[in-house]
Amino acid sequence: MPQHDSITHVIISDMSWHLIGSSTDGKLDIVLVPPTVVTIGRVSECSVHLTQKQVSRLHAEIHWAPGIGREQGHWRIRDLGSSKGTHLNGVKLTPHREVRICHADVLEIAPWKFKVEGPASDKTVSEFSPTVIEEPDAEGEYVAVSAVQSPADLAQGMLVRLLEASEEFSKAEDESAVGHASVESLSSATGFANVAFLREGADPQSFRVIAHKGAIIGARGELQVSRSLIKRSRNGIYVHRSGPSAGATLDASLALLAIRQAICVPVEAGKMFFGWIYLDNRTGSGSESHEPEAVRFAAAVARLAGLSLSNIERGLMQKRFDLEKQELFGGTMLALIATIDSKDPYTRGHSLRVSEYAMMLARAAELPEEHIEQARVCGLVHDIGKMYVPDAILRKPTQLDEAEFALIREHPENGRRILEQTPQMRDLLPGVVEHHERWDGSGYPYKLKGEKISRLGRVLCIADCFDAMTSARFYRPARSIESVRIEIEKCLGTHFDPDLGRIFLSIREADLAAAMVIGAPATGDLKVS
């Protein structure tokens, strides 16, 4: 890729993802097209060749992860052990650890910052091209506020407003809530007629309006603010005062908006820049606002807004990391399940189907969402102890003798031993250990009876038996749903919990039939050599 002394455009598609990059050396617009692998670094072989010394030779890699099942595909980034690090939304990535990237993320590979742009359909916030207003840098027209006094110096009324705003910030879950809390507090406390919370748009000439009051947006949807004031306040607070000495220097566009007073404050937290708080008064919009108090209050609100947005960003990143762990854990479980299924072609897909039936039963029983999820995951791993059962026994085409069946009966306890070292699985152990216990106490391994069997174990027992009876075996064909429902009804109070059994029987036959095909082997797979 050439030196970046001017913007470089790559072919753009409406459904493409883009990295919109900027640095002191220029700008980049990089398209991401599945299943491309994009490497970023200083060596010329990289897909994105960045020449600055801060960039490592092989700095980072971005690749497409196809969706699995109902999950949509997504892009993932991995730092390749770079010396200066790769930051995503202000959080430094752990080297060689992958994480997904999402629309509106900010990716930093110093000195470059890239804004992640998803497909057009993913963008939900409008972008406005501002009215271009270039005020001359006349003496006295701009006042840079290098230090803001303590919020304790605010007037009592403003302190009350600040406390109210702080409460709203603490409850905010997204940038929209932060923006509206900022605008409401600023509008009511400072008396400025026009107030906005702005963030950067897709290019330097546009802004996203998160929240606003007053004459911020014109009749044609144009953003009516002082562009140069916003631009100059990127690194500090700026105040514009209009007066007789400055009037002659104002250009036509500023005169058109008739701005008498304006304050612009950057919203930041640490190294993260989130946008601007903008306030102005114009001719005909009321009296002058008390500027020193308004500046102090705006600075305090900007500080609270920055901290709130920083916490939200970190919370979102933590959720993303948690999702990565969950997907890694789930992938590991699916790999183990596939290993179990490969030992016996007749039970292929059994764990997936039991998981589905257990989840259906838990939901029909109106159990809490947490317990429904436990039933789902427990269904996946309930037979993991069969890893210790010899293949010859699992595949035996004739009836098992007592010694062989004794080995089969060990699989619940083997499953417990496998899973008990994993903290996330400990709540599932009762279901794994007790899914072969029976309501009348004739089951195994502990001959538990009635409600001494955990509810999870009773749920799994019904789900496991339903799949066993509706699946083919070496020694018998699969039974119909109707005949199995009759069998379950006969065994209520002996094999099965009568209450949970009746709830299972209330599940629509069509729903059960839809789950029966999950992971089912093809007819040819059932042949044994």
KOLTI-684791 format. One line per 4 residues: number of its first residue (from 1); their letters; for each residue x, y, z of C-alpha. Coordinates in Angstrom, 2 decimals. Layout:
// KOLTI-684791
NUM) a) X:Y:Z | ...
// end
This chain:
// KOLTI-684791
1) mpqh) 0.00:0.00:0.00 | 1.45:3.46:-0.85 | 2.62:6.15:1.54 | -0.41:7.72:3.23
5) dsit) 0.06:11.38:2.41 | -3.50:11.59:1.08 | -6.71:9.65:1.51 | -6.58:6.22:-0.11
9) hvii) -9.88:4.73:-1.30 | -10.49:1.02:-1.72 | -13.50:-0.33:-3.65 | -16.56:0.21:-1.49
13) sdms) -19.67:-1.98:-1.32 | -22.85:-1.10:0.58 | -22.50:-4.33:2.56 | -18.76:-3.94:3.26
17) whli) -17.08:-3.22:6.56 | -14.50:-0.42:6.60 | -11.64:0.80:8.70 | -11.63:4.59:8.40
21) gsst) -8.15:5.58:9.54 | -6.42:8.86:10.26 | -3.02:10.00:11.48 | -0.75:12.98:10.99
25) dgkl) 0.54:11.26:7.82 | -2.81:11.01:6.08 | -6.01:9.02:5.91 | -7.08:5.52:4.95
29) divl) -10.32:3.87:3.93 | -9.82:0.10:4.09 | -12.51:-2.31:2.98 | -13.01:-5.64:4.75
33) vppt) -14.54:-8.33:2.55 | -15.20:-11.84:3.92 | -13.33:-14.16:4.02 | -10.28:-11.92:3.59
37) vvti) -7.51:-12.03:6.21 | -6.10:-8.52:6.69 | -2.63:-8.17:8.18 | -1.44:-4.81:9.49
41) grvs) 2.22:-3.96:9.98 | 5.38:-2.29:8.79 | 6.61:-5.00:6.41 | 5.59:-4.50:2.80
45) ecsv) 3.95:-7.94:2.62 | 1.18:-6.84:5.01 | -2.25:-6.14:3.52 | -2.19:-2.76:5.28
49) hltq) 1.36:-1.40:5.11 | 1.93:1.30:7.75 | 5.42:2.79:7.64 | 5.64:4.61:10.99
53) kqvs) 8.24:3.38:13.49 | 5.62:2.93:16.25 | 4.02:0.17:14.16 | 5.54:-3.30:14.59
57) rlha) 6.65:-5.32:11.59 | 3.71:-7.66:12.08 | 1.36:-5.69:14.31 | -2.18:-7.10:14.09
61) eihw) -4.43:-9.37:12.06 | -8.14:-9.11:11.25 | -10.06:-12.10:9.93 | -13.66:-13.11:9.26
65) apgi) -15.35:-15.67:11.52 | -18.34:-17.28:9.72 | -21.56:-17.61:11.69 | -22.42:-20.94:13.31
69) greq) -26.06:-21.97:13.48 | -28.14:-18.92:14.31 | -25.10:-16.75:15.00 | -24.11:-14.18:12.37
73) ghwr) -20.55:-13.96:11.12 | -18.27:-11.24:12.48 | -14.78:-9.79:12.16 | -12.13:-10.57:14.77
77) irdl) -8.85:-8.84:15.57 | -5.69:-10.25:17.11 | -2.62:-8.33:18.24 | 0.44:-10.19:16.96
81) gssk) 2.67:-9.36:19.93 | 3.35:-5.78:18.85 | 5.71:-3.64:20.92 | 3.34:-0.65:21.32
85) gthl) 0.12:-2.66:21.53 | -3.27:-2.55:19.85 | -6.13:-0.73:21.60 | -9.83:-1.35:21.05
89) ngvk) -12.12:1.34:22.50 | -9.29:2.42:24.80 | -8.62:-1.10:26.12 | -5.24:-2.65:25.31
93) ltph) -5.67:-6.09:23.78 | -3.86:-9.08:25.22 | -1.27:-10.21:22.63 | -2.40:-13.17:20.47
97) revr) -5.87:-13.14:22.02 | -8.71:-12.69:19.52 | -11.73:-10.46:20.08 | -14.60:-9.47:17.80
101) icha) -14.91:-5.96:16.44 | -18.23:-4.16:16.02 | -19.63:-1.16:14.17 | -18.49:2.19:15.68
105) dvle) -15.51:0.63:17.52 | -12.34:2.71:17.67 | -9.18:0.74:16.87 | -5.83:2.36:17.70
109) iapw) -2.49:1.28:16.26 | -0.43:4.32:17.14 | -0.12:6.75:15.49 | -3.21:5.57:13.57
113) kfkv) -6.81:5.59:14.78 | -9.36:3.58:12.84 | -13.10:3.89:13.16 | -14.92:0.64:12.37
117) egpa) -17.81:1.18:9.94 | -20.27:-1.70:9.56 | -22.65:-2.18:6.62 | -25.05:0.67:5.94
121) sdkt) -27.88:-1.36:7.48 | -26.01:-1.47:10.80 | -25.83:2.31:11.21 | -28.57:3.64:13.39
125) vsef) -27.39:7.17:14.24 | -27.87:9.96:11.71 | -24.86:11.96:10.55 | -25.19:15.62:9.66
129) sptv) -22.92:17.76:7.50 | -22.46:21.01:9.41 | -22.94:24.50:8.13 | -19.35:25.64:7.53
133) ieep) -18.59:28.53:9.85 | -15.01:29.76:9.93 | -14.45:32.48:12.52 | -11.18:34.41:12.13
137) daeg) -8.80:33.96:15.01 | -9.05:37.62:16.05 | -7.58:38.86:19.31 | -10.19:38.53:22.04
141) eyva) -12.62:36.55:19.93 | -11.51:33.16:21.31 | -10.68:32.49:24.91 | -8.97:29.21:25.74
145) vsav) -9.90:28.08:29.24 | -6.81:26.26:30.45 | -8.00:25.57:33.98 | -11.50:25.09:35.34
149) qspa) -12.26:25.77:38.96 | -13.53:23.04:41.25 | -17.22:22.08:40.96 | -17.41:23.07:44.62
153) dlaq) -17.21:26.68:43.42 | -20.43:26.33:41.46 | -23.54:28.16:42.58 | -25.84:26.13:44.79
157) gmlv) -28.47:25.73:42.05 | -25.86:24.40:39.64 | -24.54:21.98:42.26 | -28.05:20.56:42.61
161) rlle) -28.28:20.19:38.83 | -24.87:18.53:38.76 | -25.94:16.00:41.40 | -29.09:15.25:39.42
165) asee) -27.02:14.80:36.26 | -24.61:12.51:38.14 | -27.50:10.27:39.12 | -28.66:10.06:35.49
169) fska) -25.12:9.26:34.32 | -24.86:6.44:36.85 | -27.96:4.82:35.31 | -26.97:5.40:31.67
173) edes) -26.44:2.26:29.60 | -25.53:3.81:26.25 | -24.27:7.01:24.64 | -27.81:8.19:23.91
177) avgh) -28.68:8.23:27.62 | -25.42:10.04:28.44 | -26.06:12.58:25.68 | -29.62:13.33:26.79
181) asve) -28.61:13.62:30.46 | -25.86:16.08:29.47 | -28.14:18.23:27.29 | -30.98:18.34:29.83
185) slss) -28.71:19.40:32.69 | -26.83:21.98:30.61 | -29.96:23.50:29.16 | -31.68:23.90:32.53
189) atgf) -28.62:25.04:34.51 | -26.84:27.43:32.14 | -29.69:29.14:30.31 | -28.05:28.62:26.90
193) anva) -30.74:28.34:24.23 | -28.96:25.86:21.97 | -27.21:22.80:23.41 | -25.86:19.65:21.78
197) flre) -23.87:16.54:22.57 | -21.84:15.71:19.45 | -19.60:12.86:18.39 | -17.32:12.48:15.38
201) gadp) -18.90:11.36:12.14 | -17.52:9.15:9.39 | -15.26:11.93:8.11 | -13.81:15.20:9.50
205) qsfr) -16.62:17.22:7.94 | -19.47:15.46:9.73 | -20.71:14.95:13.28 | -23.19:12.64:14.92
209) viah) -25.83:14.38:16.98 | -26.46:12.26:20.05 | -28.82:14.74:21.74 | -29.74:18.40:21.26
213) kgai) -32.05:21.24:22.23 | -32.85:24.50:20.47 | -31.82:25.58:16.97 | -29.03:23.05:16.54
217) igar) -30.50:21.40:13.42 | -31.94:23.48:10.62 | -35.10:22.97:8.56 | -33.20:20.93:5.94
221) gelq) -31.51:18.72:8.52 | -28.21:20.60:8.46 | -26.22:20.96:11.65 | -26.08:24.66:12.56
225) vsrs) -23.10:25.02:14.86 | -19.69:26.67:14.76 | -17.50:24.13:13.04 | -14.22:25.88:13.74
229) likr) -15.11:26.34:17.41 | -15.68:22.59:17.66 | -12.49:21.88:15.76 | -10.40:24.14:17.99
233) srng) -11.85:22.69:21.17 | -10.56:19.19:20.40 | -7.76:19.73:22.91 | -9.32:22.19:25.35
237) iyvh) -12.31:24.34:26.24 | -13.05:27.25:23.92 | -15.34:30.21:24.52 | -16.57:32.59:21.81
241) rsgp) -17.67:36.10:22.76 | -19.25:38.42:20.24 | -18.87:42.13:20.77 | -18.30:45.43:18.99
245) saga) -14.60:44.77:18.53 | -15.18:41.31:17.07 | -18.24:42.10:14.99 | -16.29:43.41:12.03
249) tlda) -14.22:40.24:11.84 | -17.12:37.79:11.69 | -17.67:36.19:8.30 | -21.03:35.92:6.55
253) slal) -21.90:32.41:7.77 | -21.31:33.26:11.43 | -23.32:36.44:10.98 | -26.08:34.35:9.42
257) lair) -26.35:32.23:12.58 | -25.93:35.38:14.69 | -24.06:33.56:17.47 | -23.46:35.93:20.42
261) qaic) -22.00:33.43:22.88 | -20.67:29.91:22.41 | -18.90:27.35:24.59 | -17.44:24.06:23.40
265) vpve) -16.00:21.48:25.78 | -14.28:18.21:24.80 | -15.66:15.08:26.47 | -12.75:12.87:27.49
269) agkm) -11.65:10.25:29.98 | -7.97:9.31:30.12 | -6.79:8.78:26.54 | -10.31:8.29:25.21
273) ffgw) -11.99:11.14:23.34 | -15.78:10.84:23.09 | -17.00:14.06:21.50 | -18.08:17.56:22.47
277) iyld) -20.57:19.47:24.56 | -21.64:22.52:22.57 | -23.67:25.53:23.79 | -24.54:28.81:22.13
281) nrtg) -26.85:31.83:22.36 | -27.92:33.70:19.26 | -29.63:36.97:18.51 | -33.27:36.68:19.49
285) sgse) -32.68:33.61:21.71 | -32.92:35.37:25.05 | -30.57:37.10:27.45 | -26.86:36.51:27.87
289) shep) -25.87:33.53:30.03 | -23.42:33.95:32.91 | -20.35:32.70:31.12 | -17.87:31.79:33.91
293) eavr) -20.47:29.71:35.78 | -21.62:28.09:32.53 | -18.05:27.12:31.58 | -17.40:25.54:34.98
297) faaa) -20.69:23.67:34.89 | -20.13:22.47:31.30 | -16.63:21.26:32.23 | -18.01:19.32:35.21
301) varl) -20.76:17.74:33.09 | -18.24:16.85:30.38 | -16.08:15.15:33.00 | -19.00:13.11:34.32
305) agls) -20.11:12.25:30.78 | -16.59:11.12:29.85 | -16.33:8.87:32.90 | -19.79:7.45:32.21
309) lsni) -18.97:6.71:28.56 | -15.63:5.21:29.57 | -17.38:2.88:32.01 | -19.95:1.94:29.36
313) ergl) -17.18:1.21:26.85 | -15.30:-0.91:29.36 | -18.51:-2.71:30.29 | -19.18:-3.46:26.63
317) mqkr) -15.62:-4.69:26.17 | -15.98:-6.91:29.25 | -19.19:-8.35:27.82 | -17.34:-8.99:24.59
321) fdle) -14.50:-10.75:26.44 | -17.08:-12.76:28.42 | -18.76:-13.73:25.15 | -15.38:-14.84:23.81
325) kqel) -14.88:-17.03:26.87 | -18.40:-18.40:26.53 | -17.86:-19.20:22.86 | -14.49:-20.81:23.63
329) fggt) -16.08:-22.86:26.40 | -19.02:-23.79:24.17 | -16.69:-24.77:21.35 | -14.72:-26.98:23.71
333) mlal) -17.92:-28.66:24.90 | -19.08:-29.23:21.32 | -15.70:-30.78:20.50 | -16.04:-33.15:23.47
337) iati) -19.61:-34.00:22.45 | -18.44:-34.77:18.92 | -15.79:-37.07:20.41 | -18.45:-38.92:22.41
341) dskd) -20.78:-39.19:19.41 | -18.00:-40.57:17.25 | -17.70:-43.54:19.60 | -21.21:-44.72:18.72
345) pytr) -22.90:-43.78:15.41 | -26.28:-44.83:16.79 | -26.19:-42.04:19.41 | -24.86:-39.32:17.10
349) ghsl) -26.57:-36.03:17.96 | -28.00:-37.49:21.19 | -26.50:-34.82:23.44 | -27.67:-31.98:21.18
353) rvse) -31.21:-33.35:21.14 | -31.31:-33.99:24.89 | -30.16:-30.39:25.38 | -33.04:-29.18:23.22
357) yamm) -35.66:-31.35:24.99 | -34.35:-30.35:28.44 | -34.55:-26.68:27.50 | -38.11:-27.14:26.18
361) lara) -39.18:-28.84:29.42 | -37.54:-26.22:31.65 | -39.20:-23.45:29.66 | -42.61:-25.18:29.73
365) aelp) -42.21:-25.58:33.51 | -41.68:-21.78:33.67 | -38.33:-22.12:35.40 | -36.11:-19.00:35.68
369) eehi) -33.94:-18.20:32.66 | -30.84:-19.21:34.60 | -32.27:-22.70:35.18 | -33.35:-23.01:31.54
373) eqar) -29.75:-22.27:30.51 | -28.48:-24.84:33.02 | -30.81:-27.44:31.50 | -29.53:-26.61:28.01
377) vcgl) -25.84:-26.90:28.91 | -26.35:-29.94:31.14 | -28.06:-31.70:28.23 | -24.94:-31.13:26.16
381) vhdi) -22.55:-32.64:28.70 | -24.71:-35.18:30.57 | -23.04:-38.20:28.88 | -19.47:-36.88:28.95
385) gkmy) -18.51:-39.71:31.32 | -18.97:-42.20:28.44 | -15.53:-41.13:27.24 | -14.23:-43.76:29.68
389) vpda) -16.50:-46.54:28.36 | -14.73:-48.83:25.84 | -15.92:-48.46:22.25 | -16.59:-52.21:22.05
393) ilrk) -19.24:-51.90:24.75 | -20.87:-48.78:23.27 | -20.99:-50.41:19.82 | -21.94:-53.93:20.93
397) ptql) -24.86:-55.05:18.71 | -26.24:-57.52:21.25 | -27.44:-57.26:24.85 | -24.79:-56.25:27.41
401) deae) -23.80:-58.68:30.14 | -23.78:-57.58:33.77 | -20.07:-56.68:33.84 | -20.43:-54.55:30.71
405) fali) -23.53:-52.81:32.02 | -21.66:-52.09:35.28 | -19.14:-50.09:33.23 | -22.01:-48.18:31.58
409) rehp) -23.44:-47.36:35.02 | -20.17:-45.66:35.95 | -20.55:-42.89:33.35 | -22.52:-40.44:35.59
413) engr) -19.77:-40.52:38.23 | -17.07:-40.34:35.55 | -18.83:-37.27:34.20 | -18.78:-35.66:37.63
417) rile) -15.03:-36.30:37.95 | -14.38:-34.74:34.53 | -16.45:-31.61:35.15 | -16.02:-30.88:38.86
421) qtpq) -12.68:-29.14:38.29 | -14.36:-26.54:36.07 | -16.04:-23.86:38.24 | -18.58:-22.93:35.53
425) mrdl) -19.85:-26.53:35.47 | -20.38:-27.16:39.17 | -24.04:-26.15:39.14 | -24.62:-28.77:36.45
429) lpgv) -23.13:-31.70:38.36 | -26.45:-32.86:39.91 | -27.97:-33.24:36.45 | -24.90:-35.07:35.12
433) vehh) -24.76:-37.47:38.08 | -28.51:-38.05:38.55 | -30.01:-38.25:35.05 | -30.38:-42.05:35.44
437) erwd) -32.01:-41.89:38.88 | -35.71:-42.88:38.95 | -38.61:-41.38:40.89 | -39.25:-44.74:42.67
441) gsgy) -35.61:-45.15:43.73 | -34.70:-47.94:41.31 | -32.21:-45.93:39.25 | -28.45:-45.44:39.49
445) pykl) -25.84:-44.59:40.70 | -27.26:-43.75:44.18 | -30.86:-45.07:44.01 | -32.18:-41.65:45.01
449) kgek) -35.96:-41.39:45.32 | -38.55:-38.68:44.64 | -37.52:-35.10:45.35 | -34.19:-36.25:46.73
453) isrl) -33.26:-36.29:43.06 | -32.33:-32.78:41.98 | -34.83:-31.03:39.73 | -32.12:-30.76:37.08
457) grvl) -31.60:-34.51:37.29 | -35.34:-35.14:36.91 | -35.53:-32.82:33.88 | -32.57:-34.56:32.22
461) ciad) -34.01:-38.00:32.97 | -37.16:-37.25:30.94 | -35.23:-35.58:28.10 | -32.67:-38.42:27.94
465) cfda) -35.29:-41.19:27.93 | -37.43:-39.45:25.29 | -34.47:-39.24:22.91 | -33.37:-42.81:23.65
469) mtsa) -36.84:-44.15:22.80 | -37.29:-42.05:19.65 | -33.83:-42.97:18.29 | -32.87:-46.19:16.50
473) rfyr) -30.57:-48.72:18.16 | -28.74:-51.81:16.90 | -31.39:-54.03:18.43 | -34.59:-52.04:17.66
477) pars) -35.98:-49.31:15.42 | -36.94:-45.84:16.64 | -40.36:-45.49:18.25 | -42.95:-42.92:17.24
481) iesv) -43.55:-39.79:19.32 | -47.08:-40.95:20.12 | -45.98:-44.35:21.47 | -43.22:-42.73:23.53
485) riei) -45.68:-40.22:25.03 | -47.90:-43.14:26.04 | -44.87:-44.86:27.63 | -43.91:-41.72:29.58
489) ekcl) -47.49:-41.37:30.84 | -47.42:-45.00:32.07 | -44.20:-44.34:33.97 | -45.26:-41.15:35.78
493) gthf) -44.60:-41.69:39.48 | -42.31:-44.69:38.89 | -39.58:-43.73:36.42 | -40.41:-40.03:36.04
497) dpdl) -41.33:-37.07:38.24 | -45.15:-37.00:37.73 | -45.41:-33.19:37.64 | -42.51:-32.62:35.26
501) grif) -43.65:-35.60:33.18 | -47.12:-34.08:32.66 | -45.54:-30.78:31.68 | -43.36:-32.57:29.13
505) lsir) -46.43:-34.29:27.70 | -48.01:-30.85:27.20 | -45.27:-29.79:24.75 | -46.56:-29.69:21.19
509) eadl) -45.73:-32.78:19.14 | -44.60:-30.55:16.26 | -41.98:-28.91:18.47 | -40.65:-32.27:19.62
513) aaam) -40.57:-33.55:16.03 | -38.58:-30.49:14.91 | -35.92:-31.24:17.53 | -35.69:-34.94:16.64
517) viga) -33.71:-34.22:13.45 | -30.93:-32.33:15.25 | -27.66:-34.17:14.66 | -29.47:-37.33:13.54
521) patg) -27.27:-39.77:11.59 | -28.09:-40.61:7.99 | -29.45:-44.10:7.37 | -26.18:-45.22:5.83
525) dlkv) -24.28:-44.18:8.94 | -25.99:-46.92:10.95 | -24.22:-49.77:9.18 | -21.66:-51.60:11.29
529) s) -18.82:-53.52:9.71
// end
